[in-house]
Amino acid sequence: MTDSTQLNIDSHADFLPENKLLLNAVGEGIYGFDLNGNAVFINPAAERMTGWKNEELLGRNIHDCHHHSHADGSHYPQEECPIYNTLNDGIAREISHDVFWRKDGSSFPVHYTSTPVYKSGELIGVVAIFRDITVQKQTEDSLRQALEQVQAMSEKLANENHYLLAELADRTGDVGISGESDIIKQMISQIKLVANTSSTVLITGENGTGKELVARNLHKLSDRSDKPMVSVNCAAFSPALLESELFGHEKGAFTGAISRRKGRFELADKGTLFLDEIAELSLEAQSKLLRVIQEQEFERVGSSESIKLDIRLIAATHHDLLKRVDQGLFRMDLFYRLNVFPIKVPPLRERPNDIPYLVSHIVNELNRKLGKKLKGVSKQSLKNLMAYTWPGNVRELQNVLERFSILADSQILRIPKITISNTEATASRSRTLSELEAEHITHTLQQLNWRISGPLGAAALLGLPASTLRSRMKKLGIQRTT
């Protein structure tokens, strides 16, 4: 019986195969070694693959000729060679990740087996059978590269989809830049002038005036409009999470980083990055942002590899940044980097004549969103809306219209007069901004029976995220008294 892991022969020059026709016909390279590791036969296929002729190798140590180095060029000691290990222990081996070296000094990947040869039960040598797997390796590498590209694209699409869904989930419907007032016409003219440049724009204005809408118009009118616009609310993340959100992180960069994630900068490459509430950045984050703006490159958290990027940066804030610079809360050098082209969004109280245009646009959007067929608001309702000072600006107007649209039982909205009592108005002249804010929030909460969240809650009416309203209540010491 012949064991499948060894060759048994009985004669003919130790173990030279008797069927030389078969030896010469096979496509695999075949070497025969004696117990000293010297070549005793070499078939033509082995000669073709290695460039070494039969007469050049017979009686020589083949390891020193074509197995002397690893793929990286480092020395390959004979005692580590699987073929020579088979000579020592008589155990057959199969190797898939190795290279043989040709006579001209080049190498090629091989798959080979080393099989012990026995004569009369005694080990007398080894037969090595190998084949060139260059094409197989190239195919594997091509497939691996293709898979990496698919995975990278899948990751990018998944991240973009994640951010898109997050933004859509946070939206209550767009409002256009509507109006015929001189102040709004001037702002629209500024948008058109700077939109198709790469200049950084700083948008300022009170909460609810539509700063993000201005940013979206800047992107839409730019030559980057076919690329993504990625938004970041800098006030929505803690300093510890913001860096990862902006720059991304590598797997294992911190506790909870179970996979690599691209940040907003990377997702906005070739497009526009909108940093809302930029005044809320910590001084450390401001420093890193300044470096990115200056050098147009960054590193993911947990990585030392620099990533180049090409983005158009738009920032927005409701704070007076120069005042925060004086207070030591904002870097002056970053302010000047951001304030290349400032655009101020006017509050609604400075353009009351635009309210009819805004109402018409918002009602059309609400019809689409709510599936209604509203025709507009009554004349008295429009007068009531124009008489109010709108501390929450366009966002508050939008939320009021949405609330009454939900409650409406006819196609014409009827909205009662929205006022602040004369007593409150008189007293407000000598109160601080925080006191006025606390009073306005408290009054709104009382009107809505202290409901904070939901479409009919105070947060929606004030144009704030529910989490932000709770944070302001805590800071201002506002508590329910009944």
Buried (B, 14 or more C-beta within 10 A) or exposed (E): EEEEEBBBBEEEEBBEBEEEEEBEEBEBBBBBBBEEBBBBBBBBBBBEBBBBEEEBBBEEBBBEBBBBEEEEEEEBEBEEBBBBBBBEEBEBBEBEEBBBBBBEEEBBBBBBBBBBBBBEEEBBBBBBBBBBBBEEBEEEEEEEEEEEEEEEEEBBEEBBEEBEEEBEEEEBEBBBBBBEBEBBEEBEEBBEEBBEBEBBBBBBBBBBBBBBBBBBBBBEBBEBBEBBBBBBBBBBBEEEEBBBBBBBBBEEBEEEBEEBBBBBBBBBBEBBBBBBBBBBBBEEBBEBBBEBBEEEEBBBBBBEEEBEBEBBBBBBBBBEBEEBBEEEBBBEEBBEBBBBBEBBBBBBEEBBEBBBBBBBBBBBBBBEBBEBEBEBBEEEBBEBBBEBBBBBBBBBBBBBBBBBBEEBEEEEBBBEEEEBEEEBEEEBEEEEEEEBBBBBBBBBBEEBEBBBBEEBBBBBBBBBBBEBBBEBBEEBEBEEEE
